[in-house]
Amino acid sequence: MEPIVTWNINDMQNTRTDLQLTTNEIEPDILMVQETRLHHKQHKSKWVTMIVPRYHIECSSIKEDIHRRRGGVATLIKQELWD
């Protein structure tokens, strides 16, 4: 178990399997990811919370056209620490 991990994920949608493996195997207390490339409307979508159900997720990204996704960051905090 690692307390804090940072990762340039380079597109959260395309690396969701890697994200699940990371949270299940390494089990960081806090995971900070860059280059999420999520559209701002995807931050609270069900699939984001379904990928890592034991984590509270806070996202931020540039408000752009849905066809142009770039940048973005997310902080995932273990739900037990968030509560």
C-alpha positions in Angstrom: 0.0 0.0 0.0 1.3 3.4 -1.0 -0.1 6.5 0.8 0.1 8.9 -2.2 0.7 8.2 -5.9 0.8 10.5 -8.9 0.4 9.4 -12.5 0.2 11.0 -15.9 -2.7 8.8 -17.1 -2.9 10.2 -20.6 -6.6 9.7 -21.1 -8.7 8.3 -18.3 -11.2 6.7 -20.7 -8.6 4.7 -22.5 -6.7 3.6 -19.4 -9.6 2.6 -17.1 -8.4 -1.0 -16.8 -5.0 0.2 -15.7 -6.6 2.6 -13.3 -8.7 -0.2 -11.8 -5.6 -2.4 -11.5 -3.6 0.4 -9.8 -6.3 1.1 -7.2 -6.8 -2.6 -6.5 -3.2 -3.7 -6.3 -1.3 -0.7 -5.0 -4.3 0.7 -3.0 -3.0 4.3 -2.7 -4.8 6.4 0.0 -4.6 9.3 -2.5 -4.1 9.0 -6.3 -3.5 12.2 -8.2 -3.8 11.9 -12.0 -2.9 14.4 -14.8 -4.0 14.5 -18.4 -7.4 12.9 -17.7 -8.8 14.3 -20.9 -12.3 14.2 -19.5 -14.9 16.6 -20.8 -16.1 18.8 -17.9 -19.6 17.2 -18.2 -18.1 13.7 -17.6 -16.8 14.5 -14.1 -19.8 13.3 -12.2 -20.9 10.6 -14.7 -21.7 7.1 -13.5 -18.9 5.4 -15.4 -16.2 7.6 -13.6 -17.4 6.5 -10.2 -17.9 2.9 -11.4 -14.3 2.6 -12.4 -13.0 3.1 -8.9 -16.0 2.6 -6.5 -14.0 2.8 -3.3 -12.7 6.3 -4.1 -14.1 9.8 -3.9 -13.2 11.6 -7.1 -12.7 15.3 -7.7 -12.0 16.4 -11.3 -11.1 19.6 -13.1 -10.7 20.2 -16.8 -10.9 22.9 -19.4 -14.4 23.6 -20.7 -14.1 22.8 -24.3 -15.9 21.3 -27.2 -16.8 17.6 -26.5 -14.7 16.6 -29.5 -11.5 18.3 -28.1 -10.5 16.7 -24.9 -7.1 17.7 -23.4 -5.5 18.4 -20.1 -7.4 17.8 -16.9 -6.6 16.6 -13.4 -8.3 14.3 -10.9 -7.7 13.5 -7.3 -9.0 10.2 -6.0 -9.2 9.8 -2.2 -10.1 6.5 -0.5 -13.7 6.8 0.5 -12.9 5.8 4.1 -10.6 8.8 4.4 -13.1 11.1 2.8 -15.9 10.2 5.1 
